[in-house]
Amino acid sequence: MKTAAAADLQEERTNIREGKYLTFTLADEEYGIGILKVKEIIGMIAVTSVPQTPSHVKGVINLRGKVIPVIDLRLKFGLPAMDYTERTCIIVIEIARNNGRILIGILVDSVSEVLNIKGADIEDTPNFGTELNTDYILGMAKSAGKIKILLDIDRVMNAEDMAALEKTV
């Protein structure tokens, strides 16, 4: 039986995760990012490579005079690379850093839709029984009979990634 404090904590987590999410696909799986993190969605444009960056850092783009680093989320998550299609796009997001906020482009297979996900439809990340780091996952949303993996995009990019990205801009 849950204590009152545990029930309050669970309700607070539910309320924090509830909201609108932009959903997208990577390797036939559905993911979601809080809509407030999304600044814009653009079609695939030329990405300028930057030498000596990790393979998932594709390079930089010039978006209305602003240089923005781009990462391939497929490669970041250890998924196989894929040729870009007409549905491949870059989601420009704003992530929190120690010294403020920065814009980053994330390359995804395709954008699906914006969903309003209720807290009751979001479950905690399951325990995989290993030392697997799942801190970047907010939870698992149940929607239309499918599971969508909700990302804490601020945590997807670790300190090592951020150091590599800061070299690109």
C-alpha positions as CSV (number, residue, x, y, z in Angstrom):
1,M,0.0,0.0,0.0
2,K,1.3,3.4,-0.9
3,T,2.0,6.1,1.7
4,A,0.5,9.5,1.2
5,A,3.9,11.0,0.4
6,A,4.5,8.3,-2.2
7,A,1.1,9.0,-3.8
8,D,1.8,12.8,-3.8
9,L,5.2,12.2,-5.5
10,Q,3.6,9.9,-8.1
11,E,0.9,12.5,-8.8
12,E,3.5,15.3,-9.2
13,R,5.5,13.1,-11.7
14,T,2.3,12.5,-13.6
15,N,1.4,16.2,-13.8
16,I,5.0,17.1,-14.9
17,R,4.9,14.6,-17.8
18,E,1.4,15.4,-19.0
19,G,1.1,17.7,-22.0
20,K,1.6,18.2,-25.7
21,Y,4.4,16.2,-27.4
22,L,5.7,16.3,-31.0
23,T,6.0,12.7,-32.1
24,F,8.4,11.4,-34.6
25,T,9.8,8.1,-35.9
26,L,13.2,6.5,-35.7
27,A,13.7,3.0,-37.1
28,D,9.9,2.3,-37.0
29,E,9.6,3.3,-33.3
30,E,7.7,6.3,-32.1
31,Y,9.2,8.9,-29.9
32,G,8.0,12.2,-28.4
33,I,9.5,15.5,-27.3
34,G,7.7,18.1,-25.2
35,I,6.3,20.6,-27.7
36,L,7.7,23.6,-25.7
37,K,11.3,22.4,-26.5
38,V,10.5,22.5,-30.3
39,K,11.4,25.7,-32.0
40,E,10.7,24.6,-35.6
41,I,10.7,21.7,-38.1
42,I,12.5,22.0,-41.4
43,G,13.0,19.7,-44.3
44,M,16.4,18.2,-44.9
45,I,18.9,20.8,-46.0
46,A,22.6,20.7,-46.6
47,V,24.6,20.0,-43.5
48,T,28.3,21.1,-43.4
49,S,30.5,18.4,-41.8
50,V,32.8,19.4,-39.0
51,P,36.0,17.3,-38.8
52,Q,36.9,15.3,-35.6
53,T,33.3,15.1,-34.2
54,P,31.5,11.9,-33.1
55,S,29.8,10.1,-35.9
56,H,26.3,11.1,-34.7
57,V,27.2,14.8,-34.9
58,K,26.4,15.4,-38.6
59,G,27.7,19.0,-38.7
60,V,26.1,22.4,-38.8
61,I,23.4,24.2,-40.7
62,N,22.9,27.9,-41.4
63,L,19.3,28.7,-40.4
64,R,18.5,32.3,-41.1
65,G,22.1,33.4,-40.4
66,K,22.4,31.3,-37.2
67,V,24.8,28.4,-37.1
68,I,23.1,25.4,-35.5
69,P,24.7,22.0,-34.8
70,V,22.9,18.9,-36.1
71,I,22.9,15.4,-34.6
72,D,21.5,12.3,-36.1
73,L,19.3,10.8,-33.4
74,R,19.4,7.4,-35.0
75,L,23.2,7.2,-34.7
76,K,23.1,8.8,-31.2
77,F,20.8,5.9,-30.1
78,G,23.0,3.3,-31.7
79,L,20.5,2.5,-34.5
80,P,21.7,1.7,-38.0
81,A,22.3,4.6,-40.4
82,M,19.7,5.1,-43.1
83,D,19.6,7.0,-46.3
84,Y,17.7,10.2,-46.0
85,T,14.2,10.3,-47.7
86,E,11.8,13.1,-48.5
87,R,10.3,12.5,-45.0
88,T,13.6,12.9,-43.2
89,C,13.6,16.2,-41.4
90,I,15.4,18.3,-38.8
91,I,13.6,19.3,-35.6
92,V,15.2,22.4,-34.2
93,I,15.0,22.2,-30.4
94,E,16.1,24.3,-27.5
95,I,18.0,22.5,-24.7
96,A,19.0,23.8,-21.3
97,R,22.7,24.0,-20.5
98,N,24.6,25.3,-17.5
99,N,25.2,28.6,-19.2
100,G,21.8,29.1,-20.7
101,R,19.9,27.5,-23.6
102,I,21.2,26.5,-27.0
103,L,19.6,25.5,-30.3
104,I,20.3,22.1,-31.8
105,G,18.9,20.3,-34.8
106,I,18.0,16.6,-34.4
107,L,17.7,14.5,-37.5
108,V,14.7,12.1,-37.5
109,D,13.2,9.7,-40.0
110,S,9.9,11.5,-40.1
111,V,7.6,13.7,-37.9
112,S,4.2,12.2,-37.0
113,E,1.9,14.6,-35.1
114,V,1.4,16.7,-32.0
115,L,-0.4,14.7,-29.3
116,N,-1.9,15.8,-26.0
117,I,-0.9,13.0,-23.7
118,K,-2.6,12.7,-20.3
119,G,-0.5,11.8,-17.3
120,A,-2.6,8.7,-16.7
121,D,-1.4,7.4,-20.1
122,I,2.3,7.7,-19.2
123,E,4.1,4.9,-17.3
124,D,7.5,5.0,-15.8
125,T,10.4,3.5,-17.8
126,P,10.5,-0.3,-17.1
127,N,13.5,-1.7,-15.2
128,F,15.6,-3.6,-17.7
129,G,17.5,-5.3,-14.9
130,T,20.9,-4.1,-16.1
131,E,23.1,-1.0,-15.7
132,L,21.3,0.5,-18.7
133,N,21.0,4.3,-18.5
134,T,17.5,5.4,-19.2
135,D,17.6,8.8,-17.4
136,Y,16.9,10.4,-20.8
137,I,13.5,8.7,-21.0
138,L,10.6,10.6,-19.3
139,G,8.2,7.7,-19.7
140,M,6.3,5.4,-21.9
141,A,3.1,6.8,-23.3
142,K,0.2,4.6,-24.4
143,S,-1.6,6.1,-27.4
144,A,-3.9,4.4,-29.9
145,G,-2.8,1.0,-28.9
146,K,0.9,1.9,-29.4
147,I,3.8,2.8,-27.1
148,K,5.6,6.1,-27.6
149,I,8.9,6.7,-25.9
150,L,8.9,10.2,-24.4
151,L,12.3,11.8,-24.3
152,D,13.8,14.3,-21.8
153,I,15.7,16.0,-24.6
154,D,17.9,17.9,-22.2
155,R,19.3,14.6,-20.9
156,V,19.7,12.9,-24.3
157,M,22.7,15.1,-24.9
158,N,25.4,14.2,-22.3
159,A,28.4,16.4,-21.3
160,E,30.6,14.7,-23.9
161,D,28.1,15.4,-26.7
162,M,27.8,19.0,-25.6
163,A,31.6,19.5,-25.6
164,A,31.7,18.2,-29.2
165,L,28.8,20.4,-30.2
166,E,30.4,23.5,-28.7
167,K,33.4,23.0,-30.9
168,T,31.2,23.1,-34.0
169,V,29.7,26.6,-33.4
